[in-house]
């Protein structure tokens, strides 16, 4: 399989190329594997790897996203200084802390704090076998961006990434990931706490616990 990756801004300047062609023996590779191959072929991009994102068919992709022959690929460096709410999405597919952390990195970032929520097996005295999340997705993503924006108002040099799963999740699976990057650790810690508490209050994402004695909706929020 051969793919073409479009380069922009600093990536184009570093390599002197608008496009890079990569060859793979497999018919499908992940975005993470694509990035590994790209920096091997173009060493000038190596120190940018953690700051750039990959767009597949004009949509930002995570490291496990499959890339196939014919996909439109682009390497996207940080825009507008790389500060603010970089990523805020509700997904039906698995989410990864590495993607959120990579999104909030930058030359001015000295600390990254990440909160990861997972499915536990008990709520108080009740045994839980799985969780089922439902969301008003369009409104929820708008709310995630607004909540992340509150952190950026409190800490103007912060970067924020928020990912939330919906659907049926088994014990141990990741439900939400929040990463806040800032010049100093105190702001990163504060940002994570603020986002998870506000998300629980206002995001239109609902949780149903599957219990041994039946299913139970847990109020409103996460």
Beta strands, then each sheet from edge to edge (+ up, - down):
strand 1: 2-7
strand 2: 19-23
strand 3: 28-30
strand 4: 53-56
strand 5: 59-61
strand 6: 66-68
strand 7: 73-76
strand 8: 84-91
strand 9: 111-118
strand 10: 122-123
strand 11: 126-135
strand 12: 159-165
strand 13: 167-170
strand 14: 174-182
strand 15: 205-211
strand 16: 214-217
sheet 1: 2+ 1- 7- 4+ 5-
sheet 2: 3+ 6-
sheet 3: 8+ 12+ 14- 9+
sheet 4: 10+ 11- 13+
sheet 5: 10+ 11- 15+ 16-
end
